[in-house]
Every structure is written in C-alpha cells, then in structure tokens.
Amino acid sequence: MNTIRHGDAMLTDWREAASRFQSEVGKAVVGQERAVRLVTIAIFARGHVLLEGDVGVGKTTLLRAVARALGGAYERVEGTVDMMPSDLIYHTYLADDGRPRVEPGPVLRKAEDLSVFFFNEINRARPQVHSLLLRLMAERSLTAFNREYHFPDLQVFADRNRVEREETFELPAAARDRFLMEIGMEAPRDSQARRDLVFDPRFHDTDTLLEGLQPGIIDHAAVGGIANAIQHTIQAAPEIEAYVVSLWEALVRPAEAGIRLPGVDMAALIKGGASPRGLAFLVRAARVRAWLEGREFLVPEDIRDIFPEVMAHRVFLEPVYEMRRDTIVPGLIRAVFETVPAP
C-alpha cells in the first residue's frame, strides 16, 4: 500500500484494499455480508461496535477474521461477575521460586500494537469494569504502572448475553452511546449457507479456517489517517444536511412530526437520547459508506442504510415502553423514513 501518495489516488487504493478486506473476512463467516460490511464501515469511521446475536452465530469468528485481515494484535476477554477492572490491566501469580509476579493483562499485553479488543458478554462484568472500558474507548489511553499507555489504533468490539438475566449488569445508556454501532448477527437464512455451515468441514475447524485468510490486507496503523482523509473528502450538500437534521427532529419528537404507532402514546414515548454525538457518528459512518460506493458526496441512501445500527440504541424510551423496544424502535425508524421526504 503506497501511503505516500495523497488525494483521490490514495483513497482509491484504500477502497480497493477495503473491498479485498471484506471479501477475505467473508470467507470465514458465511451469510453475514451485511455484518461484514458494517464492521468495515466502523473500522474506517474509527468507531467501536457492540455485536448482538445468539450463541454460535459467528461473532467471535468474525472478529478473529477481522483482526487477521486488519493486522495488529487481537485480544479477547470473557466477562464474569467477579471480574475486576485490574483484571484487564495485570494479573498476579506465584512463580516457580515462590515469589509473586505481576504480568501485563489483556489490554497491556500487546500495548500500542493492540488493534482489536473483544469483550465477550460485556453485561456479565460489573459497572466498575464498564467504566474502565469506557475510558479506553473514549480516550484510547489509560494509566498503569506509573506511565500512560496509548492505543492509537484500538477498536473495541463487545457482545452482550441476551438470554440470561441472572448475574448480569446491563450497560447504562451513556455507555451504549459510546458505541458507533450495534450490529445484529443471526444465523444465515439462505439454505445453501446453512448447509455449508453444517456439512462443510472447513467451518468446523475455526483455527485452520482463519489461518487460510490473507493476513494484513489493511495496514492497521494507517487506518486513522485514511479515516480522517475520508471525512474531509466526502461532501454533504445543504439538502443532505437538512435531511439529516429533519430525521433527527422526527426521531426525538415523533408526535410533533405526526408519526403514529399502534398502542403507543407518541407524546410520552421518547425519554431522551439521539444526541449530537450520535448524529455526528451517523454522518461519519455515512461518509465511509459513500466512499466505499466510490462517491465523493453523500446521498440519502448513505444515511438510511446505516441509520438503524447507528441510531436505534441511542433512542431511550420511557420505562413503560422499554420492554417492547425490539418492535417499537424499528417501527419508529421506518415511520421516520416514511414521514421525512428524501431530497
């Protein structure tokens, strides 16, 4: 990858690399094209991702494939109820000579080379652990052993246990707002993809499958610079800017926009959320999508395509409606699209 050249030629080279990246990752996770596409957008938008899905649908395989194709170091931790913030930073043990030893934990083990950090079942960990992770996500730095560690290329991925409720600690709204996207993953519905996953031996040995992927398709250390170039290159016309603001207004004030949903008091539906930070994340992701499509300007579909994954988890409902979130929020977003005319 020639990172010396600038302008259109450089972004074209990187777009071709991003396409190869998606194709390579797709070899490891059959039937998850949209998830792979969204993760690619998140990488070039420099945003963190919360994965949603049942057990065994390929979330870990997807992230291991991403880490291999992206380059850099990969670390994974399992959330547990007894996990402490220090467990991410260091661990202690007795060496063979009987003396205590301190070793770097999963966050510091690879230090500045860490590019993908996967927190599995994040809602099993306590809020104190969430707080440390949030700082790592927001600042890409932390202090330990009397020095400051920086993680310029770090992207955090996490998933939640959606099945069990005992001994879990749901992420507060402010924590979920730190994630650029919440991406849902389900078992593929295509019959051929299902047969491949069940009967093709390639997908039964994850380690061998991942070893067959081309490593380092993207230079993870250069992604930050390219991401910045994308944001300054892809333009938004005044009509698109007005469209985004109108979507925002309709989302947070649906009653005033004339939106109606069955069995819902629209005036008492929204408690908060959909902050300016969330809209900024939306535009960042939309610009990356436009770049992947080969354009230097935004169109309405760039906004609409990634809107659910970027904005749905930022809409905070009144408690009486929260239990029906999975049906109300998608219906609200569809109604917003139908109400606000695209330019």
Buried (B, 14 or more C-beta within 10 A) or exposed (E): BEEEEEEEEBBEBBBEBBEBBBEBBBBBBBBBEEBBBBBBBBBBBBBBBBBBBEEEBBBBBBBBBBBBBBBBBBBBBEBBEEBEBBBBBBBEEEEEEEEEEEEBBBBBBBEBBBBBBBBBBBBBBBEEBBEBBBBBBEEBEBEBEEEEBEBEBBBBBBBBBEEEEEEBBEBEBEBBBBBBBBBBBEBBEEEEBBEBBEEEEBBEEBEEBBEEBEEEBBBBBBBBBBBEBBBEBBEBEEEBEEBBEBBBBBBBBBBEBEBEBEEBEBEEBBEEBBBEEBBEBBBBBBBBBBBBEEBEEBBBEBBBBBBBBBBBBBBBBEEEBEEBBEEBBEBBBEBBBEBBEBE
